Amino acid sequence: MLQRAAAIVFAASLFAQQPPAAKPEPAPVVKKHSISLGGKTYNYTTTTGRLPISNDQGEVEAHMFFIAYTLDGAQQKRPLMFSFNGGPGSASVWLHLGVLGPKIVKMQDDGGYPPPPFQLVDNEHSFLPFTDMVFIDPVGTGYSRAARPDLGKKFFGVQGDIQSVGEFIRLWLTRYQRWNSPLYLIGESYGTFRAAGVAGYLVDRGVAFNGVCLISSILNYQTARFAPGNDLPFQLFLPTYTAIAWYHKKLPKDLQGDLREATKEAEQYAIGEYATVLAKGDRLSAAERQKAIDKLNRLTGIDKRFLDQNNLRIEIQRFTKELLREKQTTVGRLDGRLTGVEGLNGELSPEFDPSMTAIRAPYTALFNEYARRELGYESDLHYYILGGGIGPWDYGQGGNNRYAETADALRSAFAKNPYMKLYIGSGFYDLATPYFATEYTFSHMGLPSKYKQQITSKMFEAGHMFYIWKPALGALTRDIEGFVTKP
């Protein structure tokens, strides 16, 4: 009897030492909806939940959150578009509630901060009429989480991110039986970096995309890293400085007439004489230096003394602070059209980015309400809309000796899938991913000329999220509809 009691106690102690079993992941929530767009009624289904991401041994290492929109009664060969944003560390909410989805955050017509309480309204320019959509939150964003804290670092880097998103797409196609649908990717900002990498990664695993859409693109970080010994960003950011100065009427009269003429002058100087000026460094003569100061002042509206003191090199934050300093006003990094009032006018960098504050609160509030109220997805987890959920990001570039890039992965995807198309959308006033840096990257990608006819490029007179500017919203949707529906 005593032996039996001891055995029971021993077994109970072993049981107590075992970690509690993980709760099974709830099945995705399926809801029916209806919306009228352009005088036509669309009945559609949303599927909202998380999919498990497993390693080669079958161990679940993460759960990735998604929201899918599928048109009712449509054939399985209807186009299907996977969408994500960037950061790294950003949820998919910006493209979702900014342009693609059937609901949209109502902003001011210029994309400025709307008065609270914020409004989510029907999106007359939604992509729903011509494609099904799946919005993906990478691990550490939105409601997506690593299965254990120690596994997070596996996903917080270029390769782990590409592989996990690629695995999510493979699993989603399998579970929802969409392997032979026309497939598209759309990414914004770091999401374009991810999209290029995923296209290259998945083409080797049997998933070929019909098209990839890059919104505010960055595929090579050498074009955007202001680091000692890397003068390239100073050249490639210059035309955007000119565009923003033009918008705020800081250029000389002869440059204020036409935006495109002003930026063309800046582009020609950037890859011509300015490149030589930067390459010469301290070998510039006094006359050459003064000539460069005069030219940069003409193209940026920045004070000549400030240009001289900063060695003819203006980093983003210094530009956004300095351009309208006399008005105690800064311009946005994401969108140079938008401005904010500073508390301390003597600082070198802005107190905040007015173009970020314009969007963060409206999108955060409305997504959290929309997920529960309309999609029926309930979670007490923090929805990481931008930052807060990821650790340090592993770019894998080994210091400044090698900059992270996925341009070659995109080139490889073209080589292995010769029918793939590419759409590139950029904003004139975007300092996060300047348009001229995008042009530079594609002109140095080594893409054979026969593929260039499959590339569509479009400029918008707005910033990083150019679709929050009302005229750009409809134009972008028309562009992508043609991109998806026309051969």
DAPE-V713073 format. One record per backbone hydrogen bond with DSSP energy under -1.0 kcal/mol. NH is the residue of the N-H (numbers start at 0). CO is the residue of the C=O. Records with the same first field share a line. If there is no record, write none. Layout:
NH = CO ; CO
//
This chain:
4 = 0
5 = 1
6 = 2
7 = 3
8 = 4
9 = 5
10 = 6
11 = 7
12 = 8
13 = 9
14 = 10
15 = 11
16 = 12
28 = 47
30 = 45
32 = 43
34 = 41
36 = 39
39 = 36
41 = 34
43 = 32
44 = 69
45 = 30
46 = 67
47 = 28
48 = 65
50 = 63
52 = 61
54 = 58
57 = 54
60 = 52
61 = 52
62 = 144
63 = 50
65 = 48
66 = 134
67 = 46
68 = 132
69 = 44
71 = 42
73 = 70
77 = 74
79 = 181
80 = 131
81 = 183
82 = 133
83 = 185
89 = 85
90 = 384
95 = 91
96 = 92
98 = 94
99 = 94
100 = 95
103 = 120
104 = 96
105 = 118
107 = 111
110 = 107
120 = 103
122 = 101
125 = 122
126 = 99
129 = 126
130 = 126
131 = 78
132 = 68
133 = 80
134 = 66
135 = 82
136 = 64
139 = 143
140 = 137
141 = 383
143 = 140
144 = 62
146 = 60
150 = 147
151 = 148
153 = 150
154 = 151
156 = 154
157 = 393
160 = 156
161 = 157
162 = 158
163 = 159
164 = 160
165 = 161
166 = 162
167 = 163
168 = 164
169 = 165
170 = 166
171 = 167
172 = 168
173 = 169
174 = 170
175 = 171
177 = 172
180 = 177
183 = 79
184 = 210
185 = 81
186 = 212
187 = 83
188 = 214 ; 215
190 = 187
191 = 188
192 = 188
193 = 189
194 = 190
195 = 191
196 = 192
197 = 193
198 = 194
199 = 195
200 = 196
201 = 197
202 = 198
204 = 201
206 = 201
209 = 182
210 = 182
211 = 420
212 = 184
213 = 422
214 = 186
215 = 424
220 = 403
222 = 219
223 = 220
224 = 220
226 = 224
229 = 226
234 = 230
235 = 231
236 = 232
240 = 236
241 = 237
242 = 238
243 = 239
244 = 240
245 = 241
246 = 242
247 = 243
248 = 245
249 = 244
254 = 251
261 = 257
262 = 258
263 = 259
264 = 260
265 = 261
266 = 262
267 = 263
268 = 264
269 = 265
270 = 266
273 = 268
275 = 271
276 = 272
277 = 273
278 = 274
279 = 275
280 = 276
282 = 279
283 = 280
288 = 284
289 = 285
290 = 286
291 = 287
292 = 288
293 = 289
294 = 290
295 = 291
296 = 292
297 = 293
298 = 294
299 = 295
300 = 296
306 = 302
307 = 303
308 = 304
309 = 305
310 = 307
311 = 306
312 = 309
318 = 314
319 = 315
320 = 316
321 = 317
322 = 318
324 = 321
326 = 323
327 = 324
328 = 323
329 = 339
330 = 319
331 = 337
335 = 428
337 = 334
339 = 329
341 = 327
355 = 352
356 = 352
357 = 353
358 = 355
359 = 355
362 = 358
363 = 359
364 = 360
365 = 361
366 = 362
367 = 363
368 = 364
369 = 365
370 = 366
371 = 367
372 = 368
373 = 369
374 = 369
376 = 370
383 = 141 ; 381
384 = 382
386 = 88
393 = 155
394 = 392
400 = 397
405 = 218
406 = 218
409 = 405
410 = 406
411 = 407
412 = 408
413 = 409
414 = 410
415 = 411
416 = 412
419 = 416
420 = 209
421 = 453
422 = 211
423 = 455
424 = 213
425 = 457
427 = 459
428 = 461
429 = 426
430 = 332
437 = 433
438 = 434
439 = 435
440 = 436
441 = 437
442 = 438
450 = 447
453 = 450
454 = 451
455 = 421
457 = 423
459 = 425
461 = 459
463 = 333
465 = 463
467 = 464
468 = 465
469 = 108
471 = 468
472 = 468
474 = 470
475 = 471
476 = 472
477 = 473
478 = 474
479 = 475
480 = 476
481 = 477
482 = 478
483 = 479
484 = 480
485 = 481
//
